[in-house]
Amino acid sequence: MNKAIIAGATSGIGYEVALLLIKKGWNIGVCGRRTDRLNELKQLCPNQVFTKTLDVTKDDAISSFVSLANEMNGIDLYLHISGIGFQNKELDIERELDTVETNTKGFTRMVDAAFRYFQQHSERRGHIACISSIAGTKGLGAAPSYSATKAYCNTYMEALEQLSNIKGLSITFTDIRPGFVDTELLKGNYKYPMLMKPNNVAKAIVRGIEQKKRVVTIDWRYRIIVFFWQLIPKCIWVQLKIQ
């Protein structure tokens, strides 16, 4: 039976992915800050779901991750979904630094813990997948910290893949890059274009993981957008008034 730990499973995409994996017969460990939502998942299928309340920005998240993996008698997949983001044209410093704390330090803390776990349990073929964003492919003036931290995730996953090969490990890496998803993260006054439903995004994520794809850009419209905006020279890109 396949086993996975999902960090950030208490709402939005993570919650939907957890539901899909449960239906597919996976044993899953779900972790996040909202104990009530974790318990909701546990109650749906008590024999398949393991829970652990943790905050990826805290040092004890590593020991909590290891404890959860041991409670499950090993895992095959670590899926990192925890993350925050804001439109922040005023450069509110607290929002910028909170984003860095969660999306870089928290991300690094958890994917490193997963990497070390699979290194120590080399008898299992490990798989590390993370939700980054299409925002990581270009610097977006409306969300500086968000786009920069997602670029960090892209590069860090690439570096870990190379490190895995240097060490001769059997770890698969999947970088999942959605466009705008209709979740609590995007609630507010700004109207985002081409919003995708969390359930549809979750299906694409699970499909990409099952196929062990290296990069999954969701969906086809955003694949086209990213293809073309990567062709734009930097000197022109910085002049664009993208809202």
ZIZI-V651070 format. One record per residue. N is the residue number from 1. RES is the residue in one letter. PSI is psi in whole degrees, 0 to 359 (* if undefined). Layout:
N_RES_PSI ; N_RES_PSI
This chain:
1_M_134 ; 2_N_146 ; 3_K_137 ; 4_A_149 ; 5_I_132 ; 6_I_119 ; 7_A_122 ; 8_G_41 ; 9_A_11 ; 10_T_352 ; 11_S_170 ; 12_G_225 ; 13_I_315 ; 14_G_318 ; 15_Y_317 ; 16_E_320 ; 17_V_318 ; 18_A_315 ; 19_L_317 ; 20_L_317 ; 21_L_324 ; 22_I_314 ; 23_K_330 ; 24_K_0 ; 25_G_10 ; 26_W_148 ; 27_N_128 ; 28_I_141 ; 29_G_123 ; 30_V_134 ; 31_C_150 ; 32_G_185 ; 33_R_337 ; 34_R_94 ; 35_T_323 ; 36_D_319 ; 37_R_326 ; 38_L_319 ; 39_N_328 ; 40_E_314 ; 41_L_319 ; 42_K_318 ; 43_Q_334 ; 44_L_321 ; 45_C_79 ; 46_P_329 ; 47_N_344 ; 48_Q_343 ; 49_V_130 ; 50_F_144 ; 51_T_153 ; 52_K_121 ; 53_T_124 ; 54_L_160 ; 55_D_118 ; 56_V_344 ; 57_T_358 ; 58_K_146 ; 59_D_327 ; 60_D_358 ; 61_A_329 ; 62_I_311 ; 63_S_327 ; 64_S_320 ; 65_F_312 ; 66_V_318 ; 67_S_318 ; 68_L_317 ; 69_A_319 ; 70_N_322 ; 71_E_328 ; 72_M_1 ; 73_N_42 ; 74_G_155 ; 75_I_159 ; 76_D_336 ; 77_L_135 ; 78_Y_123 ; 79_L_116 ; 80_H_113 ; 81_I_343 ; 82_S_129 ; 83_G_158 ; 84_I_165 ; 85_G_151 ; 86_F_151 ; 87_Q_128 ; 88_N_63 ; 89_K_337 ; 90_E_356 ; 91_L_45 ; 92_D_118 ; 93_I_325 ; 94_E_319 ; 95_R_319 ; 96_E_314 ; 97_L_326 ; 98_D_322 ; 99_T_317 ; 100_V_317 ; 101_E_315 ; 102_T_313 ; 103_N_343 ; 104_T_302 ; 105_K_314 ; 106_G_317 ; 107_F_311 ; 108_T_316 ; 109_R_316 ; 110_M_318 ; 111_V_329 ; 112_D_320 ; 113_A_319 ; 114_A_318 ; 115_F_312 ; 116_R_323 ; 117_Y_312 ; 118_F_330 ; 119_Q_319 ; 120_Q_339 ; 121_H_60 ; 122_S_352 ; 123_E_345 ; 124_R_143 ; 125_R_104 ; 126_G_157 ; 127_H_122 ; 128_I_121 ; 129_A_144 ; 130_C_150 ; 131_I_112 ; 132_S_242 ; 133_S_156 ; 134_I_340 ; 135_A_339 ; 136_G_352 ; 137_T_346 ; 138_K_151 ; 139_G_121 ; 140_L_118 ; 141_G_331 ; 142_A_342 ; 143_A_68 ; 144_P_309 ; 145_S_321 ; 146_Y_309 ; 147_S_323 ; 148_A_319 ; 149_T_328 ; 150_K_327 ; 151_A_322 ; 152_Y_315 ; 153_C_315 ; 154_N_310 ; 155_T_321 ; 156_Y_319 ; 157_M_320 ; 158_E_318 ; 159_A_319 ; 160_L_325 ; 161_E_317 ; 162_Q_318 ; 163_L_321 ; 164_S_319 ; 165_N_322 ; 166_I_320 ; 167_K_356 ; 168_G_33 ; 169_L_159 ; 170_S_72 ; 171_I_128 ; 172_T_143 ; 173_F_136 ; 174_T_121 ; 175_D_114 ; 176_I_122 ; 177_R_88 ; 178_P_160 ; 179_G_211 ; 180_F_128 ; 181_V_138 ; 182_D_79 ; 183_T_178 ; 184_E_333 ; 185_L_330 ; 186_L_13 ; 187_K_140 ; 188_G_194 ; 189_N_335 ; 190_Y_136 ; 191_K_114 ; 192_Y_140 ; 193_P_156 ; 194_M_45 ; 195_L_136 ; 196_M_149 ; 197_K_136 ; 198_P_322 ; 199_N_320 ; 200_N_321 ; 201_V_319 ; 202_A_320 ; 203_K_318 ; 204_A_324 ; 205_I_311 ; 206_V_319 ; 207_R_316 ; 208_G_321 ; 209_I_314 ; 210_E_325 ; 211_Q_358 ; 212_K_43 ; 213_K_146 ; 214_R_314 ; 215_V_133 ; 216_V_110 ; 217_T_126 ; 218_I_126 ; 219_D_205 ; 220_W_326 ; 221_R_319 ; 222_Y_332 ; 223_R_320 ; 224_I_315 ; 225_I_312 ; 226_V_320 ; 227_F_314 ; 228_F_322 ; 229_W_342 ; 230_Q_343 ; 231_L_347 ; 232_I_123 ; 233_P_149 ; 234_K_321 ; 235_C_332 ; 236_I_319 ; 237_W_315 ; 238_V_346 ; 239_Q_349 ; 240_L_136 ; 241_K_71 ; 242_I_123 ; 243_Q_*
